[in-house]
Every structure is written in C-alpha cells, then in structure tokens.
C-alpha cells in the first residue's frame, strides 16, 4: 500500500492499517493522506468488498433465480468494483464508496 501526504510519497506499507498506525503517531491529518493499493492488493480488496455485499451463495442464488433487476444491480456493482481494481492508482476510499 503506497501512502501519499499532500501529494508527496510518504512510504509503502504492508497494509492500510499499518500505514494508519504510523500516520497516527506522526499526527498527520487524515484529509492530507491518500492511499494507493498495489495491483494484487487492489484485487484482494475488491474481492472482499464484493463478497461483503454479495457472498458467493447470494451471487449463485441471484444468478439462478433472481429477477432481472436484481441481476443487473449485482452485475453493475461487481463491474464498478472491478473497474476500481483495474484503475492505474486505486484509492481504497473510493472502493468504500461503491455500494450496490
């Protein structure tokens, strides 16, 4: 996870929680901080976000017996998450804003 403060590279951390712990010690205001997920990390975060809202059993049930509107809503949500993970500089805060 890359961390930037006021658009300046601050450091690279194993996780966002690790970065936040270091930032808390340095008393940097959260609005000055931007996180960028690495590709593998972005994909992992994306998969977790999807399964929070649509666990695999729910995805399968909707694909099998859901209405067109339910399938379309799930598909749009998953596509938005995937687009986020494929972005050049995915920001975890932007992923949290993606909701079904």
MMTF fields as JSON, N, C-alpha, C and O atoms, coordinates in Angstrom:
{
  "mmtfVersion": "1.0.0",
  "mmtfProducer": "UNKNOWN",
  "numBonds": 399,
  "numAtoms": 400,
  "numGroups": 100,
  "numChains": 1,
  "numModels": 1,
  "chainsPerModel": [1],
  "groupsPerChain": [100],
  "chainIdList": ["A"],
  "bondAtomList": [4, 2, 8, 6, 12, 10, 16, 14, 20, 18, 24, 22, 28, 26, 32, 30, 36, 34, 40, 38, 44, 42, 48, 46, 52, 50, 56, 54, 60, 58, 64, 62, 68, 66, 72, 70, 76, 74, 80, 78, 84, 82, 88, 86, 92, 90, 96, 94, 100, 98, 104, 102, 108, 106, 112, 110, 116, 114, 120, 118, 124, 122, 128, 126, 132, 130, 136, 134, 140, 138, 144, 142, 148, 146, 152, 150, 156, 154, 160, 158, 164, 162, 168, 166, 172, 170, 176, 174, 180, 178, 184, 182, 188, 186, 192, 190, 196, 194, 200, 198, 204, 202, 208, 206, 212, 210, 216, 214, 220, 218, 224, 222, 228, 226, 232, 230, 236, 234, 240, 238, 244, 242, 248, 246, 252, 250, 256, 254, 260, 258, 264, 262, 268, 266, 272, 270, 276, 274, 280, 278, 284, 282, 288, 286, 292, 290, 296, 294, 300, 298, 304, 302, 308, 306, 312, 310, 316, 314, 320, 318, 324, 322, 328, 326, 332, 330, 336, 334, 340, 338, 344, 342, 348, 346, 352, 350, 356, 354, 360, 358, 364, 362, 368, 366, 372, 370, 376, 374, 380, 378, 384, 382, 388, 386, 392, 390, 396, 394],
  "bondOrderList": [1, 1, 1, 1, 1, 1, 1, 1, 1, 1, 1, 1, 1, 1, 1, 1, 1, 1, 1, 1, 1, 1, 1, 1, 1, 1, 1, 1, 1, 1, 1, 1, 1, 1, 1, 1, 1, 1, 1, 1, 1, 1, 1, 1, 1, 1, 1, 1, 1, 1, 1, 1, 1, 1, 1, 1, 1, 1, 1, 1, 1, 1, 1, 1, 1, 1, 1, 1, 1, 1, 1, 1, 1, 1, 1, 1, 1, 1, 1, 1, 1, 1, 1, 1, 1, 1, 1, 1, 1, 1, 1, 1, 1, 1, 1, 1, 1, 1, 1],
  "groupList": [{"groupName": "UNK", "atomNameList": ["N", "CA", "C", "O"], "elementList": ["N", "C", "C", "O"], "formalChargeList": [0, 0, 0, 0], "bondAtomList": [1, 0, 2, 1, 3, 2], "bondOrderList": [1, 1, 2], "singleLetterCode": "X", "chemCompType": "L-PEPTIDE LINKING"}],
  "groupTypeList": [0, 0, 0, 0, 0, 0, 0, 0, 0, 0, 0, 0, 0, 0, 0, 0, 0, 0, 0, 0, 0, 0, 0, 0, 0, 0, 0, 0, 0, 0, 0, 0, 0, 0, 0, 0, 0, 0, 0, 0, 0, 0, 0, 0, 0, 0, 0, 0, 0, 0, 0, 0, 0, 0, 0, 0, 0, 0, 0, 0, 0, 0, 0, 0, 0, 0, 0, 0, 0, 0, 0, 0, 0, 0, 0, 0, 0, 0, 0, 0, 0, 0, 0, 0, 0, 0, 0, 0, 0, 0, 0, 0, 0, 0, 0, 0, 0, 0, 0, 0],
  "groupIdList": [1, 2, 3, 4, 5, 6, 7, 8, 9, 10, 11, 12, 13, 14, 15, 16, 17, 18, 19, 20, 21, 22, 23, 24, 25, 26, 27, 28, 29, 30, 31, 32, 33, 34, 35, 36, 37, 38, 39, 40, 41, 42, 43, 44, 45, 46, 47, 48, 49, 50, 51, 52, 53, 54, 55, 56, 57, 58, 59, 60, 61, 62, 63, 64, 65, 66, 67, 68, 69, 70, 71, 72, 73, 74, 75, 76, 77, 78, 79, 80, 81, 82, 83, 84, 85, 86, 87, 88, 89, 90, 91, 92, 93, 94, 95, 96, 97, 98, 99, 100],
  "secStructList": [7, 3, 3, 3, 3, 6, 6, 3, 3, 3, 3, 3, 7, 1, 1, 2, 2, 2, 2, 2, 2, 2, 2, 2, 2, 6, 6, 7, 7, 4, 4, 4, 3, 3, 3, 3, 7, 7, 2, 2, 2, 2, 2, 2, 2, 2, 2, 2, 2, 2, 2, 2, 2, 1, 7, 2, 2, 2, 2, 2, 2, 2, 2, 2, 2, 7, 7, 2, 2, 2, 2, 2, 2, 2, 2, 2, 2, 2, 2, 2, 2, 2, 2, 2, 2, 6, 1, 6, 6, 7, 7, 2, 2, 2, 2, 2, 2, 7, 7, 7],
  "xCoordList": [0.847, 0.0, 0.899, 1.685, 0.78, 1.541, 0.75, -0.475, 1.464, 0.832, 1.451, 2.67, 0.572, 0.993, 0.41, -0.739, 1.2, 0.738, 0.937, 2.052, -0.154, -0.099, 0.566, 1.401, 0.189, 0.681, 2.153, 2.71, 2.794, 4.19, 4.244, 3.569, 5.04, 5.172, 5.674, 6.706, 4.94, 5.279, 5.947, 6.896, 5.445, 6.033, 5.167, 4.06, 5.687, 4.962, 4.824, 5.787, 3.598, 3.282, 2.612, 2.063, 2.661, 2.062, 0.541, -0.105, -0.035, -1.492, -1.885, -1.068, -3.149, -3.649, -3.658, -3.372, -3.979, -3.997, -2.598, -2.443, -1.581, -0.205, 0.159, 0.764, -0.208, 0.068, -0.654, -0.08, -1.907, -2.666, -2.057, -2.094, -1.502, -0.852, 0.361, 0.569, 1.149, 2.327, 1.89, 2.476, 0.869, 0.379, -0.187, -0.018, -0.849, -1.403, -0.291, -0.45, 0.832, 1.961, 2.575, 3.098, 2.516, 3.122, 2.125, 2.462, 0.902, -0.137, -0.438, -0.647, -0.458, -0.804, -2.316, -2.923, -2.92, -4.377, -4.831, -4.238, -5.882, -6.347, -6.695, -6.515, -7.186, -7.553, -6.34, -6.493, -5.16, -3.932, -3.379, -2.425, -3.974, -3.429, -4.224, -5.452, -3.486, -4.111, -3.412, -2.184, -4.229, -3.709, -3.835, -4.8, -2.878, -2.948, -2.651, -1.61, -3.572, -3.382, -2.536, -2.667, -1.67, -0.932, -1.897, -2.972, -1.535, -2.439, -3.006, -4.226, -2.168, -2.669, -3.52, -4.537, -3.104, -3.863, -5.207, -6.223, -5.215, -6.47, -7.448, -8.642, -6.951, -7.837, -8.365, -9.526, -7.528, -7.965, -9.024, -10.046, -8.774, -9.746, -11.065, -12.139, -10.976, -12.164, -12.974, -14.189, -12.308, -12.996, -13.657, -14.782, -12.961, -13.544, -14.77, -15.777, -14.679, -15.797, -17.018, -18.146, -16.782, -17.885, -18.532, -19.757, -17.718, -18.299, -18.942, -19.758, -18.598, -19.308, -20.771, -21.687, -20.971, -22.321, -23.025, -24.245, -22.245, -22.79, -21.931, -21.064, -22.162, -21.423, -21.677, -22.662, -20.798, -20.919, -22.283, -22.835, -22.843, -24.156, -25.225, -26.13, -25.115, -26.105, -25.934, -26.915, -24.674, -24.423, -25.026, -25.692, -24.785, -25.308, -26.836, -27.459, -27.433, -28.897, -29.488, -30.491, -28.87, -29.382, -29.211, -30.102, -28.074, -27.875, -28.877, -29.343, -29.196, -30.104, -31.571, -32.324, -31.983, -33.417, -33.75, -34.895, -32.791, -33.062, -33.801, -33.817, -34.409, -35.084, -34.037, -32.868, -34.448, -33.523, -32.965, -31.775, -33.811, -33.371, -32.319, -31.335, -32.515, -31.54, -30.214, -29.145, -30.291, -29.07, -28.34, -27.115, -29.098, -28.489, -27.807, -26.719, -28.454, -27.876, -26.57, -25.568, -26.59, -25.389, -24.275, -23.123, -24.618, -23.631, -23.011, -21.797, -23.837, -23.325, -22.373, -21.335, -22.726, -21.879, -20.536, -19.479, -20.58, -19.348, -18.491, -17.271, -19.114, -18.364, -17.692, -16.56, -18.385, -17.808, -16.611, -15.597, -16.726, -15.612, -14.417, -13.272, -14.692, -13.612, -12.939, -11.718, -13.729, -13.155, -12.234, -11.165, -12.659, -11.819, -10.495, -9.432, -10.548, -9.321, -8.395, -7.192, -8.937, -8.116, -7.614, -6.895, -7.986, -7.529, -6.027, -5.428, -5.428, -3.981, -3.533, -2.513, -4.307, -3.964, -5.221, -5.812, -5.635, -6.862, -6.724, -5.787, -7.665, -7.686, -8.726, -9.897, -8.341, -9.29, -10.521, -11.599, -10.375, -11.537, -12.582, -13.78, -12.146, -13.084, -13.841, -15.012, -13.178, -13.849, -14.963, -16.041, -14.721, -15.735, -16.988, -18.086, -16.829, -17.978, -18.833, -19.973, -18.314, -19.069, -20.02, -19.591, -21.287, -22.328, -23.307, -23.481, -23.952, -24.926, -26.134, -27.043],
  "yCoordList": [-1.161, 0.0, 1.232, 1.435, 2.042, 3.282, 4.382, 4.446, 5.244, 6.325, 7.645, 7.787, 8.606, 9.949, 10.948, 10.813, 11.943, 13.033, 14.311, 14.631, 15.041, 16.268, 16.011, 16.797, 14.909, 14.503, 14.098, 13.859, 14.015, 13.601, 12.179, 11.858, 11.338, 9.952, 9.916, 10.508, 9.218, 9.117, 7.781, 7.72, 6.706, 5.395, 4.282, 4.512, 3.076, 1.894, 0.961, 0.713, 0.438, -0.371, -1.666, -1.758, -2.661, -3.964, -3.886, -4.644, -2.963, -2.846, -1.411, -0.612, -1.108, 0.224, 0.453, 1.561, -0.573, -0.418, -0.134, 0.645, -0.761, -0.495, 0.96, 1.65, 1.407, 2.796, 3.767, 4.778, 3.473, 4.364, 4.453, 5.512, 3.355, 3.374, 4.303, 5.079, 4.216, 5.086, 6.541, 7.435, 6.775, 8.136, 8.728, 9.919, 7.915, 8.392, 8.861, 9.851, 8.147, 8.535, 9.846, 10.61, 10.106, 11.332, 12.49, 13.588, 12.248, 13.276, 13.997, 15.21, 13.263, 13.829, 13.769, 12.72, 14.874, 14.94, 14.006, 14.006, 13.202, 12.22, 12.818, 12.155, 14.049, 14.646, 14.957, 15.237, 14.912, 15.146, 13.857, 13.897, 12.708, 11.401, 10.779, 10.857, 10.157, 9.391, 8.043, 7.96, 6.973, 5.614, 5.131, 5.463, 4.357, 3.69, 2.218, 1.851, 1.395, -0.046, -0.565, -0.096, -1.533, -2.215, -3.138, -3.44, -3.584, -4.369, -5.578, -5.742, -6.425, -7.618, -7.243, -7.88, -6.213, -5.768, -5.196, -5.43, -4.452, -3.883, -4.991, -4.892, -6.023, -7.136, -7.854, -8.263, -8.011, -8.646, -7.798, -8.316, -6.492, -5.584, -5.593, -5.568, -5.628, -5.675, -6.94, -6.873, -8.082, -9.354, -9.354, -9.83, -8.823, -8.746, -7.85, -8.178, -6.715, -5.766, -6.396, -6.236, -7.099, -7.765, -8.812, -8.863, -9.645, -10.738, -10.254, -10.971, -9.069, -8.491, -8.241, -8.543, -7.691, -7.345, -8.502, -8.646, -9.316, -10.461, -11.692, -12.025, -12.38, -13.627, -14.586, -14.444, -15.546, -16.45, -17.124, -17.274, -17.535, -18.192, -17.252, -17.678, -15.966, -14.997, -14.748, -14.636, -14.663, -14.49, -15.649, -15.444, -16.862, -18.041, -18.065, -18.38, -17.732, -17.705, -16.662, -16.921, -15.48, -14.439, -14.836, -14.599, -15.436, -15.876, -16.951, -16.999, -17.802, -18.911, -18.479, -18.861, -17.684, -17.411, -15.947, -15.632, -15.057, -13.641, -12.985, -13.495, -11.85, -11.09, -10.402, -10.319, -9.917, -9.193, -7.969, -7.671, -7.268, -6.072, -6.432, -5.71, -7.537, -7.972, -8.358, -8.011, -9.077, -9.471, -8.245, -8.154, -7.3, -6.081, -5.265, -4.728, -5.174, -4.421, -5.073, -4.389, -6.396, -7.107, -6.96, -6.704, -7.121, -7.023, -5.629, -5.495, -4.593, -3.215, -2.97, -2.329, -3.478, -3.329, -4.044, -3.465, -5.285, -6.05, -5.393, -5.32, -4.918, -4.242, -2.969, -2.67, -2.217, -0.984, -1.322, -0.625, -2.379, -2.802, -3.245, -2.905, -3.994, -4.466, -3.299, -3.289, -2.317, -1.137, -0.402, 0.072, -0.311, 0.322, -0.43, 0.191, -1.763, -2.541, -2.497, -2.716, -2.217, -2.142, -0.736, -0.527, 0.228, 1.604, 1.695, 0.841, 2.719, 2.886, 3.109, 2.569, 3.913, 4.214, 4.07, 5.075, 2.836, 2.643, 3.127, 2.754, 3.955, 4.503, 3.73, 3.724, 3.076, 2.296, 3.087, 2.512, 4.378, 5.19, 5.224, 5.274, 5.199, 5.182, 3.859, 3.833, 2.766, 1.469, 1.439, 0.909, 1.991, 2.002, 2.752, 2.463, 3.699, 4.478, 3.701, 4.088, 2.619, 1.808, 0.913, 0.064, 1.113, 0.356, -0.235, 0.306, -1.355, -1.953, -1.039, -1.393],
  "zCoordList": [0.0, 0.0, 0.0, 0.925, -1.029, -1.095, -0.401, -0.508, 0.309, 1.043, 0.602, 0.512, 0.331, -0.062, 0.928, 1.351, 1.294, 2.143, 1.347, 0.935, 1.132, 0.321, -1.032, -1.48, -1.675, -2.993, -3.006, -4.078, -1.843, -1.753, -1.206, -0.228, -1.834, -1.394, 0.041, 0.359, 0.911, 2.326, 2.631, 3.412, 2.009, 2.257, 1.71, 1.222, 1.799, 1.343, 2.532, 3.258, 2.726, 3.89, 3.458, 2.36, 4.328, 4.028, 3.993, 3.271, 4.778, 4.816, 5.145, 5.601, 4.905, 5.218, 6.727, 7.181, 7.506, 8.962, 9.505, 10.445, 8.917, 9.34, 9.018, 9.838, 7.842, 7.454, 8.374, 8.779, 8.708, 9.572, 10.967, 11.593, 11.453, 12.765, 12.753, 13.686, 11.703, 11.581, 11.431, 12.043, 10.624, 10.417, 11.705, 11.964, 12.505, 13.776, 14.711, 15.424, 14.705, 15.547, 15.083, 15.893, 13.789, 13.264, 13.232, 12.789, 13.699, 13.835, 12.527, 12.516, 11.442, 10.14, 9.984, 10.203, 9.611, 9.458, 8.345, 7.266, 8.587, 7.595, 6.232, 5.211, 6.196, 4.909, 4.031, 2.842, 4.597, 3.829, 3.228, 2.451, 3.583, 3.221, 2.082, 2.037, 1.161, 0.076, 0.013, 0.033, -0.066, -0.161, -1.593, -2.282, -2.038, -3.343, -3.124, -2.579, -3.552, -3.418, -4.574, -5.705, -4.29, -5.345, -6.078, -5.561, -7.259, -8.1, -7.376, -7.332, -6.811, -6.118, -4.923, -4.649, -4.218, -3.054, -3.487, -2.833, -4.578, -5.079, -5.444, -5.161, -6.058, -6.429, -5.196, -5.166, -4.184, -2.943, -2.245, -1.795, -2.159, -1.536, -2.296, -1.695, -3.611, -4.463, -4.185, -3.997, -4.158, -3.908, -2.53, -2.377, -1.536, -0.188, -0.163, 0.464, -0.85, -0.885, -1.558, -1.093, -2.636, -3.341, -2.439, -2.326, -1.798, -1.009, 0.29, 0.87, 0.752, 1.894, 1.506, 2.271, 0.32, -0.134, -0.837, -0.754, -1.522, -2.259, -1.993, -2.802, -0.858, -0.632, -1.798, -2.523, -1.97, -3.119, -3.182, -4.272, -2.046, -2.065, -2.611, -3.329, -2.266, -2.747, -4.243, -4.978, -4.687, -6.122, -6.91, -7.924, -6.43, -7.13, -7.126, -8.14, -5.985, -5.916, -6.855, -7.52, -6.913, -7.807, -9.269, -10.085, -9.603, -10.987, -11.381, -12.519, -10.435, -10.717, -10.719, -11.614, -9.725, -9.572, -9.312, -8.987, -9.444, -9.197, -10.35, -11.47, -10.056, -11.109, -11.975, -11.596, -13.115, -13.997, -13.272, -13.381, -12.542, -11.806, -10.753, -10.595, -10.035, -9.034, -9.68, -9.178, -10.791, -11.502, -12.038, -11.946, -12.599, -13.143, -12.043, -12.248, -10.872, -9.755, -9.296, -9.087, -9.142, -8.708, -9.754, -9.404, -11.016, -12.089, -12.144, -12.297, -12.021, -12.047, -10.881, -11.045, -9.71, -8.528, -8.728, -8.476, -9.177, -9.394, -10.476, -10.336, -11.548, -12.611, -12.101, -12.482, -11.239, -10.676, -9.786, -9.819, -8.999, -8.142, -8.988, -8.688, -10.031, -10.905, -11.623, -11.785, -12.054, -12.705, -11.732, -12.116, -10.465, -9.455, -9.325, -9.308, -9.234, -9.022, -10.225, -10.087, -11.397, -12.606, -12.9, -13.877, -12.067, -12.267, -12.066, -11.412, -12.623, -12.518, -11.073, -10.642, -10.324, -8.931, -8.066, -7.672, -7.767, -6.992, -5.547, -4.84, -5.129, -3.78, -2.972, -3.351, -1.871, -1.087, -0.632, -0.485, -0.412, -0.011, -1.129, -0.852, -2.369, -3.486, -3.562, -3.939, -3.206, -3.219, -2.178, -2.446, -1.012, 0.051, -0.392, 0.084, -1.291, -1.769, -2.758, -3.014, -3.317, -4.278, -3.491, -2.71, -3.704, -2.999, -4.006, -5.098, -3.636, -4.561, -4.791, -5.542]
}
